[in-house]
Amino acid sequence: MAINKPVRITTPLSNVDVQKLKVGMPVLISGVLYSARDSAHKRLVELLDKGKKLPIDVKGQIIYYMGPSPPPPGRPIGSAGPTTSYRMDPYAPRLMAIGLKGMIGKGTRSDEVKAAIKKYKSVYFAAIGGAGALISKCIIKCDVVAYDDLGPEAIRRLEVRELPAVVAGDMYGGDIYEIGVKRYRKK
């Protein structure tokens, strides 16, 4: 696979933005993201089940599956590497149904999440695991906006500049992990 020049995208994302993204494309994401892991996702879906308002508006947004380390002096955040995405799979389709356009994490997704990505015109990005210290340099501002009691799993509003990721799952059903396995097995 040839390395392409990264596509620059800015949040919030629209359907038109998502339609342009294909599996394997490198992207540089700027704008506002939210970080949340499984405990926060569970609370968000519980609010939806009760018909209550969410503490964040997910419409057009990207959620980054990560729990940061404490910030070093002079930085808004510590290491900010991706966490394994499948733990959010029970909740992701519900959030896509109300407008979530993107997710950043690492690893494969369930068939239900892949179907929801297609149905709701969303996208799944992979960030490089083990590169949390480098990724944190793309985060220019970080504020806890919900569930402070969850510590590193609290929901954070992140302002990012050119956060690197790769399109791992597109709205056309493409899955970088499936493609990679098939290419490996052909060798």
N, CA, C and O atoms as a DFTB+ gen file, in Angstrom:
748 C
 N C O
     1  1       0.848      -1.176       0.000
     2  2       0.000       0.000       0.000
     3  2       0.892       1.237       0.000
     4  3       1.759       1.374       0.863
     5  1       0.691       2.123      -0.941
     6  2       1.458       3.356      -1.023
     7  2       1.031       4.309       0.085
     8  3      -0.140       4.362       0.464
     9  1       1.987       5.050       0.590
    10  2       1.674       6.038       1.613
    11  2       1.209       7.290       0.899
    12  3       1.933       7.851       0.076
    13  1       0.019       7.719       1.209
    14  2      -0.550       8.915       0.601
    15  2      -0.309      10.120       1.486
    16  3      -0.058       9.990       2.684
    17  1      -0.389      11.277       0.888
    18  2      -0.302      12.518       1.639
    19  2      -1.524      12.599       2.551
    20  3      -2.638      12.318       2.107
    21  1      -1.341      12.975       3.811
    22  2      -2.485      13.035       4.725
    23  2      -3.543      14.036       4.269
    24  3      -3.234      15.090       3.713
    25  1      -4.782      13.680       4.519
    26  2      -5.919      14.552       4.259
    27  2      -6.184      15.325       5.545
    28  3      -6.263      14.737       6.623
    29  1      -6.320      16.636       5.430
    30  2      -6.611      17.455       6.601
    31  2      -8.127      17.558       6.768
    32  3      -8.846      17.912       5.833
    33  1      -8.596      17.244       7.971
    34  2     -10.021      17.368       8.270
    35  2     -10.184      18.181       9.546
    36  3      -9.318      18.179      10.421
    37  1     -11.316      18.875       9.632
    38  2     -11.621      19.712      10.784
    39  2     -12.998      19.350      11.301
    40  3     -13.942      19.181      10.529
    41  1     -13.101      19.232      12.615
    42  2     -14.388      18.949      13.242
    43  2     -15.174      20.245      13.389
    44  3     -14.585      21.324      13.458
    45  1     -16.506      20.145      13.437
    46  2     -17.314      18.934      13.340
    47  2     -17.351      18.410      11.905
    48  3     -17.180      19.158      10.943
    49  1     -17.581      17.095      11.793
    50  2     -17.649      16.443      10.481
    51  2     -19.081      16.426       9.967
    52  3     -20.035      16.323      10.737
    53  1     -19.207      16.530       8.659
    54  2     -20.505      16.401       7.996
    55  2     -20.534      15.084       7.221
    56  3     -19.514      14.404       7.105
    57  1     -21.701      14.731       6.696
    58  2     -21.791      13.545       5.835
    59  2     -20.859      13.672       4.636
    60  3     -20.239      12.692       4.224
    61  1     -20.760      14.871       4.077
    62  2     -19.884      15.094       2.913
    63  2     -18.430      14.836       3.286
    64  3     -17.689      14.229       2.512
    65  1     -18.014      15.296       4.474
    66  2     -16.640      15.035       4.924
    67  2     -16.381      13.538       5.010
    68  3     -15.362      13.046       4.525
    69  1     -17.307      12.821       5.628
    70  2     -17.148      11.384       5.854
    71  2     -17.146      10.615       4.534
    72  3     -16.420       9.631       4.393
    73  1     -17.945      11.052       3.573
    74  2     -18.014      10.373       2.275
    75  2     -16.677      10.391       1.545
    76  3     -16.413       9.507       0.729
    77  1     -15.836      11.372       1.817
    78  2     -14.536      11.497       1.152
    79  2     -13.468      10.583       1.748
    80  3     -12.404      10.397       1.157
    81  1     -13.752      10.014       2.917
    82  2     -12.743       9.238       3.637
    83  2     -12.842       7.758       3.299
    84  3     -13.912       7.156       3.386
    85  1     -11.709       7.183       2.911
    86  2     -11.657       5.767       2.527
    87  2     -10.596       5.056       3.364
    88  3      -9.617       5.662       3.798
    89  1     -10.807       3.781       3.578
    90  2      -9.891       2.971       4.372
    91  2      -8.458       3.142       3.873
    92  3      -8.195       3.140       2.670
    93  1      -7.547       3.290       4.821
    94  2      -6.133       3.424       4.512
    95  2      -5.652       4.853       4.363
    96  3      -4.447       5.105       4.363
    97  1      -6.579       5.794       4.236
    98  2      -6.174       7.191       4.072
    99  2      -5.600       7.730       5.376
   100  3      -6.235       7.606       6.424
   101  1      -4.408       8.329       5.331
   102  2      -3.913       9.025       6.518
   103  2      -4.623      10.371       6.635
   104  3      -4.874      11.040       5.632
   105  1      -4.941      10.761       7.864
   106  2      -5.611      12.033       8.104
   107  2      -4.888      12.804       9.202
   108  3      -4.206      12.224      10.048
   109  1      -5.051      14.106       9.167
   110  2      -4.613      14.999      10.234
   111  2      -5.862      15.727      10.700
   112  3      -6.469      16.484       9.942
   113  1      -6.243      15.496      11.950
   114  2      -7.502      16.015      12.482
   115  2      -7.235      17.259      13.317
   116  3      -6.370      17.261      14.193
   117  1      -7.991      18.315      13.034
   118  2      -7.913      19.541      13.821
   119  2      -9.317      19.916      14.276
   120  3     -10.310      19.513      13.671
   121  1      -9.381      20.691      15.349
   122  2     -10.667      21.119      15.886
   123  2     -10.892      20.544      17.269
   124  3      -9.946      20.323      18.024
   125  1     -12.158      20.304      17.595
   126  2     -12.533      19.789      18.909
   127  2     -12.868      18.315      18.809
   128  3     -13.623      17.892      17.934
   129  1     -12.297      17.538      19.717
   130  2     -12.640      16.127      19.896
   131  2     -13.080      15.959      21.344
   132  3     -12.824      16.820      22.186
   133  1     -13.738      14.852      21.620
   134  2     -14.032      14.484      23.002
   135  2     -13.355      13.160      23.285
   136  3     -13.334      12.274      22.431
   137  1     -12.804      13.020      24.474
   138  2     -12.242      11.728      24.865
   139  2     -13.242      11.061      25.793
   140  3     -13.868      11.720      26.623
   141  1     -13.386       9.763      25.649
   142  2     -14.260       8.991      26.535
   143  2     -13.915       7.522      26.364
   144  3     -13.578       7.062      25.273
   145  1     -14.007       6.796      27.476
   146  2     -13.788       5.355      27.446
   147  2     -15.056       4.652      27.886
   148  3     -16.114       5.277      27.959
   149  1     -14.969       3.357      28.182
   150  2     -16.164       2.553      28.398
   151  2     -17.040       3.023      29.551
   152  3     -18.263       3.000      29.419
   153  1     -16.470       3.448      30.674
   154  2     -17.301       3.888      31.798
   155  2     -18.129       5.112      31.428
   156  3     -19.308       5.192      31.772
   157  1     -17.518       6.062      30.730
   158  2     -18.241       7.256      30.297
   159  2     -19.283       6.903      29.238
   160  3     -20.392       7.437      29.259
   161  1     -18.938       6.014      28.317
   162  2     -19.904       5.590      27.297
   163  2     -21.132       4.952      27.946
   164  3     -22.265       5.210      27.540
   165  1     -20.898       4.132      28.941
   166  2     -22.015       3.484      29.634
   167  2     -22.948       4.537      30.228
   168  3     -24.168       4.423      30.112
   169  1     -22.386       5.547      30.856
   170  2     -23.214       6.606      31.444
   171  2     -23.972       7.383      30.368
   172  3     -25.136       7.734      30.562
   173  1     -23.327       7.649      29.247
   174  2     -24.012       8.369      28.162
   175  2     -25.223       7.583      27.672
   176  3     -26.304       8.147      27.500
   177  1     -25.046       6.290      27.448
   178  2     -26.153       5.464      26.957
   179  2     -27.245       5.334      28.018
   180  3     -28.428       5.302      27.679
   181  1     -26.870       5.261      29.285
   182  2     -27.884       5.233      30.347
   183  2     -28.722       6.506      30.326
   184  3     -29.934       6.442      30.535
   185  1     -28.105       7.666      30.079
   186  2     -28.864       8.911      29.955
   187  2     -29.816       8.847      28.769
   188  3     -30.973       9.253      28.876
   189  1     -29.327       8.333      27.627
   190  2     -30.199       8.193      26.460
   191  2     -31.385       7.280      26.777
   192  3     -32.518       7.570      26.391
   193  1     -31.119       6.174      27.483
   194  2     -32.190       5.247      27.854
   195  2     -33.255       5.919      28.715
   196  3     -34.429       5.554      28.655
   197  1     -32.842       6.900      29.514
   198  2     -33.769       7.619      30.392
   199  2     -34.383       8.841      29.715
   200  3     -35.177       9.559      30.322
   201  1     -34.011       9.077      28.447
   202  2     -34.540      10.225      27.718
   203  2     -33.956      11.552      28.182
   204  3     -34.560      12.605      27.976
   205  1     -32.791      11.507      28.804
   206  2     -32.168      12.726      29.328
   207  2     -31.136      13.279      28.354
   208  3     -30.659      12.587      27.454
   209  1     -30.808      14.554      28.568
   210  2     -29.831      15.243      27.726
   211  2     -28.419      14.788      28.087
   212  3     -28.101      14.588      29.260
   213  1     -27.584      14.630      27.075
   214  2     -26.189      14.267      27.292
   215  2     -25.392      15.504      27.736
   216  3     -25.768      16.629      27.406
   217  1     -24.298      15.304      28.480
   218  2     -23.479      16.439      28.897
   219  2     -22.647      17.041      27.766
   220  3     -22.064      18.113      27.929
   221  1     -22.588      16.368      26.639
   222  2     -21.902      16.882      25.445
   223  2     -22.808      16.664      24.243
   224  3     -23.629      15.747      24.231
   225  1     -22.654      17.508      23.238
   226  2     -23.387      17.337      21.987
   227  2     -22.487      16.545      21.037
   228  3     -21.451      17.046      20.600
   229  1     -22.881      15.313      20.719
   230  2     -22.037      14.462      19.880
   231  2     -22.269      14.674      18.387
   232  3     -21.546      14.104      17.570
   233  1     -23.244      15.468      18.021
   234  2     -23.571      15.639      16.606
   235  2     -22.372      16.200      15.827
   236  3     -21.876      17.289      16.116
   237  1     -21.929      15.429      14.842
   238  2     -20.808      15.827      13.995
   239  2     -19.443      15.654      14.640
   240  3     -18.424      15.984      14.034
   241  1     -19.415      15.146      15.855
   242  2     -18.176      15.081      16.613
   243  2     -17.435      13.749      16.453
   244  3     -17.948      12.783      15.888
   245  1     -16.226      13.745      16.969
   246  2     -15.378      12.564      17.036
   247  2     -15.093      12.300      18.509
   248  3     -14.762      13.222      19.255
   249  1     -15.221      11.042      18.927
   250  2     -14.810      10.649      20.266
   251  2     -13.521       9.848      20.143
   252  3     -13.421       8.893      19.373
   253  1     -12.534      10.275      20.935
   254  2     -11.232       9.620      20.978
   255  2     -11.237       8.696      22.185
   256  3     -11.408       9.150      23.316
   257  1     -11.051       7.409      21.952
   258  2     -11.030       6.420      23.018
   259  2      -9.658       6.456      23.682
   260  3      -8.725       5.789      23.236
   261  1      -9.544       7.237      24.745
   262  2      -8.264       7.386      25.425
   263  2      -8.491       7.904      26.821
   264  3      -9.446       8.629      27.098
   265  1      -7.580       7.508      27.697
   266  2      -7.519       8.030      29.058
   267  2      -6.102       8.535      29.252
   268  3      -5.160       7.742      29.236
   269  1      -5.930       9.841      29.434
   270  2      -4.577      10.405      29.474
   271  2      -3.872      10.186      30.804
   272  3      -4.488       9.889      31.827
   273  1      -2.566      10.343      30.747
   274  2      -1.781      10.393      31.980
   275  2      -1.749      11.858      32.432
   276  3      -2.097      12.749      31.657
   277  1      -1.336      12.114      33.676
   278  2      -1.289      13.504      34.163
   279  2      -0.381      14.368      33.289
   280  3       0.616      13.885      32.752
   281  1      -0.729      15.634      33.153
   282  2       0.083      16.513      32.295
   283  2       1.403      16.895      32.942
   284  3       1.455      17.161      34.143
   285  1       2.466      16.925      32.157
   286  2       3.727      17.459      32.676
   287  2       3.622      18.989      32.763
   288  3       2.725      19.571      32.153
   289  1       4.507      19.641      33.497
   290  2       4.455      21.101      33.615
   291  2       4.431      21.783      32.244
   292  3       5.221      21.458      31.357
   293  1       3.515      22.728      32.095
   294  2       3.427      23.513      30.871
   295  2       2.671      22.859      29.732
   296  3       2.584      23.442      28.651
   297  1       2.123      21.676      29.932
   298  2       1.374      20.963      28.882
   299  2      -0.075      20.776      29.333
   300  3      -0.331      20.648      30.530
   301  1      -1.025      20.758      28.396
   302  2      -2.428      20.578      28.775
   303  2      -2.792      19.136      29.122
   304  3      -3.833      18.885      29.730
   305  1      -1.930      18.184      28.734
   306  2      -2.270      16.767      28.900
   307  2      -0.989      15.943      28.890
   308  3       0.020      16.346      28.312
   309  1      -1.044      14.793      29.533
   310  2       0.078      13.863      29.476
   311  2      -0.069      12.949      28.274
   312  3      -0.745      13.288      27.303
   313  1       0.555      11.810      28.342
   314  2       0.470      10.838      27.259
   315  2      -0.989      10.565      26.923
   316  3      -1.814      10.393      27.820
   317  1      -1.308      10.527      25.632
   318  2      -2.700      10.447      25.190
   319  2      -2.867       9.421      24.077
   320  3      -3.393       9.734      23.009
   321  1      -2.422       8.201      24.328
   322  2      -2.523       7.150      23.323
   323  2      -3.897       6.509      23.296
   324  3      -4.644       6.601      24.269
   325  1      -4.239       5.860      22.191
   326  2      -5.555       5.242      22.044
   327  2      -5.702       3.989      22.896
   328  3      -4.723       3.306      23.197
   329  1      -6.938       3.701      23.280
   330  2      -7.242       2.456      23.966
   331  2      -7.977       1.531      22.995
   332  3      -8.436       1.960      21.937
   333  1      -8.077       0.283      23.366
   334  2      -8.719      -0.722      22.524
   335  2     -10.201      -0.400      22.351
   336  3     -10.925      -0.209      23.328
   337  1     -10.630      -0.344      21.121
   338  2     -11.961       0.158      20.790
   339  2     -13.109      -0.787      21.085
   340  3     -14.221      -0.326      21.341
   341  1     -12.881      -2.091      21.057
   342  2     -14.018      -3.007      21.161
   343  2     -14.791      -2.842      22.467
   344  3     -15.955      -3.234      22.545
   345  1     -14.159      -2.264      23.499
   346  2     -14.880      -2.067      24.761
   347  2     -15.998      -1.040      24.619
   348  3     -16.922      -1.022      25.433
   349  1     -15.931      -0.191      23.607
   350  2     -16.975       0.803      23.369
   351  2     -18.043       0.294      22.394
   352  3     -19.045       0.971      22.162
   353  1     -17.829      -0.902      21.823
   354  2     -18.759      -1.430      20.823
   355  2     -20.214      -1.542      21.287
   356  3     -21.113      -1.295      20.484
   357  1     -20.489      -1.906      22.553
   358  2     -21.902      -1.968      22.955
   359  2     -22.609      -0.604      22.929
   360  3     -23.838      -0.546      22.883
   361  1     -21.848       0.475      22.959
   362  2     -22.430       1.814      23.072
   363  2     -22.341       2.644      21.788
   364  3     -23.172       3.525      21.565
   365  1     -21.354       2.374      20.954
   366  2     -21.084       3.214      19.784
   367  2     -22.275       3.357      18.833
   368  3     -22.534       4.471      18.378
   369  1     -23.018       2.280      18.507
   370  2     -24.141       2.464      17.581
   371  2     -25.194       3.458      18.087
   372  3     -25.766       4.206      17.295
   373  1     -25.448       3.469      19.385
   374  2     -26.427       4.413      19.941
   375  2     -25.959       5.854      19.746
   376  3     -26.758       6.736      19.431
   377  1     -24.670       6.082      19.933
   378  2     -24.157       7.438      19.776
   379  2     -24.117       7.853      18.305
   380  3     -24.373       9.014      17.983
   381  1     -23.800       6.917      17.414
   382  2     -23.853       7.234      15.984
   383  2     -25.273       7.568      15.554
   384  3     -25.484       8.424      14.694
   385  1     -26.237       6.897      16.148
   386  2     -27.646       7.134      15.796
   387  2     -28.087       8.563      16.118
   388  3     -29.018       9.077      15.498
   389  1     -27.426       9.204      17.080
   390  2     -27.782      10.587      17.407
   391  2     -26.784      11.598      16.854
   392  3     -26.810      12.767      17.238
   393  1     -25.897      11.152      15.949
   394  2     -25.072      12.105      15.222
   395  2     -23.576      11.997      15.353
   396  3     -22.858      12.749      14.693
   397  1     -23.059      11.079      16.192
   398  2     -21.606      10.918      16.289
   399  2     -21.070      10.534      14.911
   400  3     -21.574       9.602      14.284
   401  1     -20.049      11.251      14.441
   402  2     -19.520      11.002      13.100
   403  2     -18.212      10.239      13.080
   404  3     -17.876       9.627      12.066
   405  1     -17.462      10.260      14.178
   406  2     -16.174       9.598      14.149
   407  2     -15.752       9.070      15.500
   408  3     -16.188       9.547      16.548
   409  1     -14.884       8.067      15.445
   410  2     -14.310       7.453      16.634
   411  2     -12.843       7.210      16.343
   412  3     -12.478       6.842      15.226
   413  1     -11.995       7.417      17.351
   414  2     -10.569       7.141      17.213
   415  2     -10.193       6.138      18.294
   416  3     -10.517       6.329      19.466
   417  1      -9.512       5.075      17.901
   418  2      -9.054       4.082      18.858
   419  2      -8.029       3.186      18.209
   420  3      -7.295       3.595      17.309
   421  1      -7.991       1.948      18.684
   422  2      -7.122       0.963      18.044
   423  2      -7.821      -0.381      18.105
   424  3      -8.558      -0.676      19.045
   425  1      -7.578      -1.185      17.091
   426  2      -8.132      -2.530      17.044
   427  2      -9.426      -2.640      16.267
   428  3     -10.005      -1.654      15.812
   429  1      -9.854      -3.893      16.135
   430  2     -11.028      -4.211      15.323
   431  2     -12.321      -3.784      16.014
   432  3     -12.354      -3.528      17.218
   433  1     -13.381      -3.716      15.214
   434  2     -14.711      -3.369      15.705
   435  2     -15.667      -4.515      15.400
   436  3     -15.412      -5.337      14.519
   437  1     -16.772      -4.557      16.143
   438  2     -17.768      -5.613      15.962
   439  2     -18.540      -5.404      14.659
   440  3     -18.522      -4.320      14.075
   441  1     -19.212      -6.457      14.222
   442  2     -20.063      -6.354      13.028
   443  2     -21.153      -5.313      13.230
   444  3     -21.522      -4.615      12.286
   445  1     -21.682      -5.196      14.466
   446  2     -22.733      -4.209      14.744
   447  2     -22.208      -2.786      14.570
   448  3     -22.906      -1.924      14.035
   449  1     -20.986      -2.542      15.022
   450  2     -20.412      -1.211      14.868
   451  2     -20.136      -0.929      13.390
   452  3     -20.408       0.172      12.910
   453  1     -19.604      -1.906      12.671
   454  2     -19.350      -1.711      11.234
   455  2     -20.644      -1.408      10.486
   456  3     -20.664      -0.559       9.594
   457  1     -21.719      -2.097      10.844
   458  2     -23.017      -1.833      10.208
   459  2     -23.503      -0.425      10.548
   460  3     -24.046       0.267       9.686
   461  1     -23.314      -0.001      11.789
   462  2     -23.731       1.344      12.198
   463  2     -22.910       2.416      11.488
   464  3     -23.444       3.465      11.127
   465  1     -21.621       2.163      11.285
   466  2     -20.776       3.116      10.556
   467  2     -21.348       3.338       9.158
   468  3     -21.425       4.474       8.689
   469  1     -21.749       2.260       8.496
   470  2     -22.349       2.378       7.160
   471  2     -23.698       3.088       7.234
   472  3     -23.954       4.023       6.475
   473  1     -24.553       2.648       8.140
   474  2     -25.919       3.183       8.243
   475  2     -25.936       4.678       8.556
   476  3     -26.712       5.430       7.966
   477  1     -25.078       5.107       9.485
   478  2     -25.115       6.492       9.947
   479  2     -24.043       7.369       9.318
   480  3     -23.837       8.502       9.751
   481  1     -23.353       6.850       8.292
   482  2     -22.318       7.613       7.596
   483  2     -21.296       8.171       8.587
   484  3     -21.105       9.380       8.713
   485  1     -20.656       7.245       9.274
   486  2     -19.637       7.589      10.258
   487  2     -18.297       7.023       9.803
   488  3     -18.195       6.427       8.731
   489  1     -17.282       7.215      10.621
   490  2     -15.942       6.750      10.266
   491  2     -15.199       6.347      11.545
   492  3     -15.381       6.940      12.608
   493  1     -14.368       5.334      11.405
   494  2     -13.528       4.878      12.507
   495  2     -12.082       5.100      12.121
   496  3     -11.628       4.630      11.078
   497  1     -11.355       5.824      12.970
   498  2      -9.951       6.108      12.751
   499  2      -9.113       5.276      13.707
   500  3      -9.523       5.022      14.840
   501  1      -7.956       4.857      13.258
   502  2      -6.991       4.192      14.132
   503  2      -5.863       5.175      14.409
   504  3      -5.346       5.832      13.505
   505  1      -5.497       5.257      15.681
   506  2      -4.318       6.021      16.073
   507  2      -3.241       5.000      16.435
   508  3      -3.547       3.832      16.674
   509  1      -2.030       5.420      16.475
   510  2      -0.917       4.507      16.713
   511  2      -0.765       4.239      18.204
   512  3      -0.445       5.140      18.979
   513  1      -1.000       2.990      18.593
   514  2      -0.781       2.592      19.974
   515  2       0.697       2.692      20.312
   516  3       1.551       2.387      19.480
   517  1       1.000       3.120      21.533
   518  2       2.386       3.270      21.951
   519  2       2.980       4.622      21.613
   520  3       4.125       4.907      21.965
   521  1       2.208       5.460      20.930
   522  2       2.705       6.777      20.537
   523  2       1.998       7.894      21.303
   524  3       1.904       9.023      20.821
   525  1       1.504       7.574      22.491
   526  2       0.727       8.537      23.271
   527  2       1.450       9.830      23.578
   528  3       0.835      10.896      23.566
   529  1       2.749       9.758      23.855
   530  2       3.511      10.972      24.150
   531  2       3.590      11.877      22.924
   532  3       3.516      13.100      23.042
   533  1       3.741      11.267      21.741
   534  2       3.781      12.060      20.511
   535  2       2.406      12.642      20.179
   536  3       2.295      13.804      19.789
   537  1       1.362      11.828      20.336
   538  2       0.007      12.299      20.041
   539  2      -0.356      13.467      20.955
   540  3      -1.033      14.400      20.523
   541  1       0.085      13.429      22.213
   542  2      -0.257      14.500      23.157
   543  2       0.238      15.861      22.684
   544  3      -0.319      16.889      23.069
   545  1       1.282      15.878      21.851
   546  2       1.797      17.151      21.347
   547  2       0.839      17.819      20.366
   548  3       0.983      19.005      20.070
   549  1      -0.146      17.060      19.855
   550  2      -1.163      17.611      18.956
   551  2      -2.339      18.200      19.724
   552  3      -3.196      18.859      19.134
   553  1      -2.387      17.970      21.030
   554  2      -3.492      18.450      21.856
   555  2      -3.077      19.780      22.461
   556  3      -2.145      19.843      23.263
   557  1      -3.780      20.851      22.069
   558  2      -3.386      22.184      22.505
   559  2      -4.203      22.683      23.695
   560  3      -3.818      23.649      24.352
   561  1      -5.327      22.027      23.971
   562  2      -6.139      22.398      25.128
   563  2      -6.919      21.174      25.579
   564  3      -7.345      20.366      24.753
   565  1      -7.109      21.036      26.890
   566  2      -7.814      19.882      27.443
   567  2      -8.577      20.317      28.681
   568  3      -7.996      20.868      29.616
   569  1      -9.896      20.066      28.688
   570  2     -10.735      20.381      29.841
   571  2     -11.674      19.220      30.114
   572  3     -12.278      18.673      29.192
   573  1     -11.799      18.839      31.395
   574  2     -12.794      17.849      31.780
   575  2     -14.162      18.517      31.671
   576  3     -14.375      19.596      32.223
   577  1     -15.097      17.869      30.952
   578  2     -16.436      18.446      30.775
   579  2     -17.539      17.592      31.385
   580  3     -18.670      18.059      31.522
   581  1     -17.234      16.350      31.756
   582  2     -18.251      15.493      32.384
   583  2     -17.587      14.318      33.079
   584  3     -16.537      13.834      32.657
   585  1     -18.215      13.877      34.141
   586  2     -17.824      12.658      34.867
   587  2     -16.419      12.751      35.441
   588  3     -15.621      11.824      35.299
   589  1     -16.117      13.868      36.089
   590  2     -14.812      14.077      36.714
   591  2     -14.461      12.949      37.685
   592  3     -13.286      12.644      37.889
   593  1     -15.488      12.326      38.288
   594  2     -15.245      11.238      39.243
   595  2     -14.588      10.016      38.592
   596  3     -14.078       9.144      39.295
   597  1     -14.595       9.947      37.268
   598  2     -13.990       8.809      36.576
   599  2     -12.483       8.981      36.366
   600  3     -11.837       8.114      35.777
   601  1     -11.929      10.080      36.838
   602  2     -10.487      10.294      36.709
   603  2     -10.050      10.313      35.256
   604  3     -10.553      11.123      34.477
   605  1      -9.112       9.428      34.865
   606  2      -8.643       9.449      33.481
   607  2      -9.724       9.071      32.472
   608  3      -9.576       9.335      31.279
   609  1     -10.808       8.456      32.938
   610  2     -11.896       8.085      32.018
   611  2     -12.981       9.145      31.923
   612  3     -13.991       8.929      31.253
   613  1     -12.794      10.294      32.585
   614  2     -13.752      11.397      32.470
   615  2     -13.825      11.844      31.012
   616  3     -12.903      11.609      30.231
   617  1     -14.922      12.486      30.662
   618  2     -15.036      13.034      29.307
   619  2     -14.286      14.359      29.273
   620  3     -14.515      15.248      30.094
   621  1     -13.387      14.466      28.303
   622  2     -12.597      15.671      28.121
   623  2     -12.905      16.296      26.766
   624  3     -13.138      15.603      25.775
   625  1     -12.900      17.611      26.753
   626  2     -12.981      18.366      25.501
   627  2     -11.543      18.678      25.119
   628  3     -10.817      19.345      25.857
   629  1     -11.147      18.187      23.962
   630  2      -9.779      18.359      23.482
   631  2      -9.775      19.265      22.268
   632  3     -10.557      19.068      21.338
   633  1      -8.908      20.247      22.273
   634  2      -8.662      21.008      21.057
   635  2      -7.369      20.450      20.477
   636  3      -6.331      20.429      21.137
   637  1      -7.454      19.996      19.223
   638  2      -6.308      19.343      18.606
   639  2      -5.880      20.059      17.331
   640  3      -6.681      20.701      16.651
   641  1      -4.598      19.928      17.032
   642  2      -4.054      20.466      15.785
   643  2      -3.282      19.354      15.098
   644  3      -2.234      18.917      15.575
   645  1      -3.814      18.905      13.973
   646  2      -3.177      17.897      13.119
   647  2      -2.838      16.615      13.865
   648  3      -1.711      16.123      13.802
   649  1      -3.820      16.085      14.567
   650  2      -3.666      14.792      15.236
   651  2      -3.650      13.706      14.160
   652  3      -4.606      13.595      13.393
   653  1      -2.585      12.905      14.087
   654  2      -2.475      11.911      13.016
   655  2      -3.291      10.656      13.309
   656  3      -3.304      10.155      14.434
   657  1      -3.961      10.165      12.289
   658  2      -4.716       8.913      12.379
   659  2      -4.824       8.336      10.972
   660  3      -4.430       8.969       9.992
   661  1      -5.359       7.141      10.893
   662  2      -5.595       6.468       9.613
   663  2      -7.044       6.028       9.585
   664  3      -7.567       5.558      10.596
   665  1      -7.696       6.171       8.450
   666  2      -9.069       5.679       8.332
   667  2      -9.014       4.154       8.403
   668  3      -8.452       3.493       7.530
   669  1      -9.611       3.615       9.464
   670  2      -9.588       2.165       9.687
   671  2     -10.902       1.508       9.300
   672  3     -10.930       0.317       8.989
   673  1     -11.982       2.264       9.315
   674  2     -13.296       1.749       8.917
   675  2     -14.077       2.864       8.261
   676  3     -14.306       3.905       8.878
   677  1     -14.493       2.667       7.019
   678  2     -15.215       3.729       6.322
   679  2     -16.681       3.369       6.138
   680  3     -17.096       2.239       6.398
   681  1     -17.459       4.346       5.687
   682  2     -18.903       4.157       5.533
   683  2     -19.262       3.219       4.378
   684  3     -20.434       2.905       4.171
   685  1     -18.266       2.781       3.638
   686  2     -18.496       1.864       2.527
   687  2     -18.261       0.411       2.922
   688  3     -18.362      -0.493       2.092
   689  1     -17.949       0.198       4.187
   690  2     -17.720      -1.162       4.674
   691  2     -16.271      -1.582       4.686
   692  3     -15.961      -2.716       5.050
   693  1     -15.373      -0.693       4.296
   694  2     -13.961      -1.018       4.311
   695  2     -13.445      -1.169       5.734
   696  3     -13.854      -0.426       6.626
   697  1     -12.552      -2.125       5.950
   698  2     -11.990      -2.404       7.269
   699  2     -10.499      -2.676       7.088
   700  3     -10.116      -3.695       6.513
   701  1      -9.662      -1.766       7.578
   702  2      -8.219      -1.884       7.387
   703  2      -7.659      -3.157       8.015
   704  3      -6.674      -3.711       7.527
   705  1      -8.283      -3.618       9.092
   706  2      -7.787      -4.818       9.762
   707  2      -8.068      -6.062       8.918
   708  3      -7.232      -6.963       8.852
   709  1      -9.225      -6.123       8.279
   710  2      -9.531      -7.248       7.392
   711  2      -8.627      -7.222       6.165
   712  3      -8.122      -8.259       5.735
   713  1      -8.424      -6.030       5.603
   714  2      -7.560      -5.895       4.424
   715  2      -6.133      -6.336       4.761
   716  3      -5.498      -7.044       3.980
   717  1      -5.639      -5.922       5.912
   718  2      -4.285      -6.277       6.334
   719  2      -4.094      -7.774       6.476
   720  3      -3.077      -8.316       6.041
   721  1      -5.065      -8.451       7.083
   722  2      -4.972      -9.906       7.261
   723  2      -4.969     -10.599       5.897
   724  3      -4.177     -11.514       5.671
   725  1      -5.851     -10.169       4.984
   726  2      -5.901     -10.778       3.655
   727  2      -4.583     -10.589       2.911
   728  3      -4.105     -11.516       2.258
   729  1      -3.991      -9.404       3.002
   730  2      -2.711      -9.160       2.317
   731  2      -1.607     -10.006       2.927
   732  3      -0.753     -10.524       2.206
   733  1      -1.612     -10.150       4.223
   734  2      -0.596     -10.932       4.908
   735  2      -0.694     -12.407       4.499
   736  3       0.322     -13.055       4.248
   737  1      -1.897     -12.920       4.435
   738  2      -2.094     -14.329       4.107
   739  2      -1.741     -14.645       2.665
   740  3      -1.418     -15.793       2.357
   741  1      -1.790     -13.673       1.775
   742  2      -1.438     -13.891       0.361
   743  2       0.062     -14.057       0.182
   744  3       0.507     -14.618      -0.819
   745  1       0.835     -13.585       1.126
   746  2       2.313     -13.625       0.985
   747  2       2.850     -14.998       1.238
   748  3       4.060     -15.211       1.163
